[in-house]
């Protein structure tokens, strides 16, 4: 039987609306576990739209691994300084009311080489530095998802133009923001990722929609899965041969060339507190991410677990708790990401972000 966790909690108050920042240090006495919890950024919100405001969906590390960025619900984005005790900064866009219907932050991603974050939202595409200062922006269309090229000199954007009802996938240069490729698409992508070898883009629309592969020039379009359960993220293997895709039966390791399943990491049959799942859907896998070396996969479950698997998805290495097992039901995990060096794993979900660091 797994031994109990020792949890030490230090709580401080950060004044941004009403935010409680709670840092949780989790030490496991069990020698089989590879990762130790470093801290948890907890957001306790009790205002309008609480159901969404307490949820952090997308997640991105800065290229130096010093900062994390996420969007909280539909209301905004936040940066954390990962090297300074979790200092929190919010991103405020001009002329922005977080509770006005239609306003939403859709996506946030750091440039792979520059300390610049791209934020896709209801009114356009905005770029920020690590302090949350606005650098540049494009207004007039919804930027539903974004993806930086591996070199960071281009950015792909899934646009929705409410005025003309047009939906497109564009590639822009950075920092000049000049359009170099554009293609009309049927549905806007909620998730968009660029392959590490720069050759392809992959995108999907949430819940039972096709998983679509494009070449870099957006000329070739190929459907890899007709009915995918893409949620908040997709992840390429470092060699660009495989993509991790959430599905009803687990997390698919999908061969991009053949569009065939290499393996499926199963859903968890228990929740994070160790009890059998009592209702349908709790075992869903919302997210999976390859480590920078490709030898491990982090998996985020709907039931509050984060698991570490081998790179082929066949051996489970570690099981982590997104939140200490004191809540019922356990809090959902929406996204998982490895730090650029692979030494840390971050996960977003209900009420905040949790980070784990590899042990000695």
C-alpha positions in Angstrom: 0.0 0.0 0.0 1.3 3.4 -0.9 2.5 5.4 2.1 0.9 8.7 3.1 2.2 12.0 1.7 3.8 14.6 4.0 2.4 18.0 3.0 3.7 21.3 4.2 1.7 24.4 3.3 2.8 28.0 3.3 0.0 30.5 2.4 0.4 34.1 1.4 -2.0 36.7 0.0 -1.5 38.3 -3.4 -3.8 41.2 -4.1 -5.2 40.9 -7.6 -8.9 41.0 -7.1 -9.1 38.3 -4.5 -6.3 35.7 -5.0 -4.9 33.3 -2.5 -1.5 32.0 -3.5 -0.7 28.8 -1.7 2.6 27.1 -2.0 2.5 23.3 -1.3 5.7 21.3 -0.8 4.9 17.6 -1.1 7.5 15.1 0.1 7.0 11.4 -0.6 8.5 8.8 1.7 8.1 6.2 -0.9 11.4 5.5 -2.8 9.7 4.5 -6.0 8.4 8.0 -6.8 10.6 10.0 -9.1 9.1 13.5 -8.8 8.4 15.7 -5.8 5.8 18.5 -5.7 7.5 21.9 -5.5 4.6 24.2 -5.2 1.0 24.9 -6.1 -0.4 28.3 -7.2 -3.9 28.3 -6.0 -6.6 30.7 -7.2 -9.7 31.0 -5.0 -12.3 33.1 -6.8 -15.8 33.8 -5.7 -17.2 36.3 -8.2 -19.2 36.3 -11.4 -18.7 33.3 -13.7 -17.1 31.3 -10.9 -17.4 28.0 -12.8 -15.0 29.2 -15.4 -12.9 31.7 -13.5 -11.4 29.0 -11.2 -10.1 27.0 -14.2 -6.7 27.3 -15.8 -6.7 25.6 -19.2 -3.7 26.2 -21.4 0.0 26.2 -20.2 3.3 27.3 -21.6 6.9 27.6 -20.2 9.2 30.4 -21.2 12.3 29.3 -23.2 14.6 29.7 -20.2 12.2 27.8 -17.9 11.9 30.8 -15.6 8.2 31.6 -16.2 4.9 29.9 -16.7 1.9 31.3 -18.5 -1.7 30.2 -18.5 -5.2 31.5 -19.1 -7.7 31.4 -16.2 -11.2 30.6 -17.5 -12.3 33.0 -20.1 -11.2 36.0 -18.2 -7.5 36.6 -18.6 -4.0 35.3 -18.6 -1.3 35.1 -15.9 2.5 34.7 -15.7 4.4 33.2 -12.8 8.0 33.7 -12.1 9.1 30.2 -11.4 12.4 31.2 -9.9 11.1 33.8 -7.4 8.7 32.0 -5.1 5.9 32.0 -7.6 5.4 35.7 -8.1 2.1 36.2 -10.0 1.4 38.8 -12.6 -1.9 39.1 -14.6 -2.1 40.2 -18.2 -4.7 43.0 -18.7 -5.7 43.8 -22.3 -7.0 47.3 -23.1 -10.8 47.8 -23.2 -11.4 44.5 -21.5 -14.2 43.4 -19.3 -13.7 39.8 -18.2 -17.4 39.3 -17.4 -18.9 40.8 -20.6 -20.3 38.0 -22.7 -18.1 37.2 -25.7 -14.8 38.2 -24.1 -12.5 35.3 -23.8 -8.8 34.4 -23.7 -8.4 31.4 -26.0 -4.7 30.5 -25.9 -1.3 31.5 -24.6 2.2 30.3 -25.8 5.7 31.5 -25.2 8.1 31.9 -28.2 10.6 29.0 -28.1 13.6 31.4 -28.2 12.4 34.8 -27.0 10.8 35.9 -23.7 7.6 36.8 -25.5 4.2 35.3 -25.0 1.5 35.3 -27.7 -2.0 35.5 -26.3 -5.0 34.7 -28.5 -8.3 36.2 -27.4 -11.7 37.4 -28.5 -10.5 40.7 -30.0 -7.2 39.6 -31.6 -3.7 38.5 -31.0 -1.4 40.2 -28.5 2.3 39.8 -27.5 3.6 40.4 -24.0 7.0 40.3 -22.2 7.6 38.4 -19.0 6.4 41.4 -16.9 3.0 41.4 -18.7 3.8 44.5 -20.7 2.1 44.7 -24.1 4.6 44.7 -27.0 2.3 44.6 -30.1 -1.1 43.4 -31.2 -3.5 42.7 -34.0 -7.1 43.6 -33.5 -10.4 42.8 -35.3 -10.6 39.0 -35.4 -10.7 36.3 -32.8 -7.4 34.4 -32.4 -8.7 31.0 -31.3 -5.3 29.3 -31.1 -1.7 30.0 -31.9 1.5 28.0 -32.5 5.1 29.3 -32.8 7.4 27.8 -35.4 10.4 25.9 -33.8 12.7 28.8 -34.7 10.3 31.4 -33.3 10.4 33.5 -36.4 6.8 32.6 -37.5 3.5 32.1 -35.8 0.4 30.3 -37.0 -3.0 31.6 -36.0 -6.5 30.2 -36.3 -8.6 33.2 -37.0 -12.4 33.8 -36.8 -13.8 37.0 -38.4 -17.2 37.7 -37.0 -17.8 40.4 -39.5 -17.4 38.3 -42.6 -17.9 34.9 -40.9 -14.6 33.7 -42.5 -12.4 31.2 -40.7 -8.8 30.9 -41.7 -5.4 29.4 -40.7 -2.6 31.9 -41.3 1.1 32.0 -40.9 2.7 35.3 -40.0 6.3 36.4 -39.7 7.6 37.5 -36.2 8.1 40.3 -35.2 6.9 42.0 -38.3 3.6 40.1 -38.4 3.5 39.9 -42.2 1.2 37.2 -43.5 3.1 34.6 -45.6 0.5 31.8 -45.9 -3.2 31.6 -45.5 -5.9 29.0 -45.9 -9.7 29.0 -45.3 -10.8 26.2 -43.0 -14.3 24.9 -42.0 -13.9 25.2 -38.2 -11.6 27.2 -36.1 -9.0 25.2 -34.3 -9.0 25.3 -30.5 -5.6 23.6 -30.4 -2.7 24.2 -32.8 0.8 22.9 -32.7 3.9 23.1 -35.0 6.0 20.0 -35.5 9.6 20.2 -34.1 11.1 19.7 -37.6 9.0 22.7 -38.9 7.4 20.6 -41.7 3.8 20.5 -40.4 1.1 22.0 -38.4 -1.6 20.0 -36.6 -4.9 21.3 -35.4 -8.2 20.2 -33.9 -11.5 21.6 -32.7 -12.7 20.5 -29.3 -15.0 17.5 -28.9 -15.6 15.1 -31.7 -14.0 16.9 -34.7 -11.3 15.9 -37.2 -7.6 16.0 -36.3 -6.1 17.8 -39.3 -2.5 17.9 -40.5 -1.1 20.7 -42.8 2.2 21.1 -44.4 4.1 24.3 -43.6 2.8 26.2 -46.6 -0.8 25.1 -45.7 -1.2 23.6 -49.2 -1.5 19.9 -48.2 -4.4 19.0 -45.9 -4.8 15.5 -44.4 -7.3 14.2 -41.8 -5.6 11.9 -39.4 -8.6 11.1 -37.2 -12.2 11.9 -38.3 -13.6 12.0 -34.8 -11.0 13.1 -32.2 -11.5 14.2 -28.6 -9.0 17.0 -28.7 -9.4 19.1 -25.6 -6.7 21.6 -24.6 -3.4 20.4 -26.1 -1.6 18.1 -28.5 2.0 17.1 -28.3 4.5 16.2 -30.9 7.4 13.7 -30.2 10.8 15.4 -30.6 11.4 13.5 -33.9 8.0 14.7 -35.3 6.9 11.1 -36.0 4.2 10.8 -33.3 1.4 13.0 -31.9 -0.3 12.5 -28.5 -4.1 12.7 -29.0 -6.8 12.4 -26.2 -9.4 9.8 -27.1 -12.3 7.9 -25.4 -10.2 4.9 -24.7 -7.1 6.8 -23.4 -4.2 8.8 -24.8 -3.3 7.7 -28.4 0.3 7.7 -29.6 -0.6 8.4 -33.2 1.9 7.7 -36.0 1.7 10.8 -38.2 2.8 9.1 -41.5 0.4 6.1 -41.3 -2.3 7.7 -39.1 -2.3 4.5 -37.1 -2.2 4.0 -33.3 1.2 3.0 -32.1 -0.1 2.5 -28.5 -2.8 3.8 -26.2 -2.1 4.9 -22.6 -5.3 3.8 -20.7 -7.6 6.0 -18.6 -7.2 5.6 -14.9 -9.8 3.4 -13.2 -9.5 5.3 -9.9 -9.7 8.9 -8.9 -6.8 10.7 -7.2 -7.9 9.6 -3.8 -7.6 5.9 -4.7 -11.3 5.1 -4.9 -13.0 3.5 -7.9 -14.6 5.9 -10.3 -18.3 6.1 -9.6 -19.6 7.9 -12.7 -18.9 8.0 -16.4 -16.3 10.3 -17.9 -14.2 10.9 -14.9 -11.4 8.8 -16.3 -10.9 10.9 -19.4 -7.3 11.9 -20.4 -7.4 15.6 -21.2 -3.7 16.0 -22.0 -0.4 14.4 -22.6 3.1 15.8 -23.3 6.4 14.4 -24.4 9.5 15.3 -22.4 12.1 17.3 -24.3 14.2 14.1 -24.9 11.1 12.1 -25.8 11.9 9.3 -23.3 8.9 10.1 -21.1 5.3 11.2 -21.4 3.4 13.2 -18.8 -0.4 12.5 -18.8 -3.1 14.6 -17.2 -6.3 12.9 -16.1 -9.7 14.4 -15.6 -9.8 12.6 -12.2 -6.9 14.7 -10.6 -4.0 12.5 -11.4 -0.8 13.3 -13.4 1.1 10.2 -14.5 4.6 9.8 -15.9 5.0 7.1 -18.6 7.9 5.8 -20.7 8.2 7.3 -24.1 6.6 4.4 -25.8 3.6 4.6 -23.4 4.0 1.1 -22.2 5.4 1.5 -18.7 4.1 3.8 -15.9 7.0 5.4 -14.0 5.3 7.7 -11.5 1.9 8.9 -10.3 1.4 12.5 -9.0 -1.4 14.3 -7.3 -2.5 17.6 -8.9 -3.9 18.6 -5.5 -3.5 16.9 -2.1 -6.2 14.3 -1.6 -8.4 16.4 0.6 -11.1 17.4 -1.9 -14.0 15.5 -3.3 -14.2 15.0 -6.1 -10.5 15.6 -7.0 -9.7 18.5 -9.2 -9.5 18.1 -13.0 -6.2 18.3 -14.8 -6.5 20.1 -18.2 -2.9 20.6 -19.4 0.6 19.2 -18.6 3.9 20.6 -19.8 7.6 19.7 -19.2 10.0 22.5 -18.6 12.6 23.1 -21.4 15.2 21.1 -19.6 12.8 18.3 -18.6 13.6 18.8 -14.9 10.0 19.9 -14.0 6.5 19.1 -14.9 3.7 21.7 -14.6 -0.1 21.0 -14.7 -3.1 23.3 -14.9 -6.6 22.5 -13.8 -9.2 23.7 -11.4 -8.0 26.4 -9.0 -4.5 26.8 -10.4 -1.2 25.4 -11.4 1.0 22.7 -9.8 4.7 22.1 -10.4 6.8 19.0 -9.7 10.6 18.7 -9.9 12.7 15.6 -10.5 14.3 14.1 -7.5 18.0 13.3 -7.1 
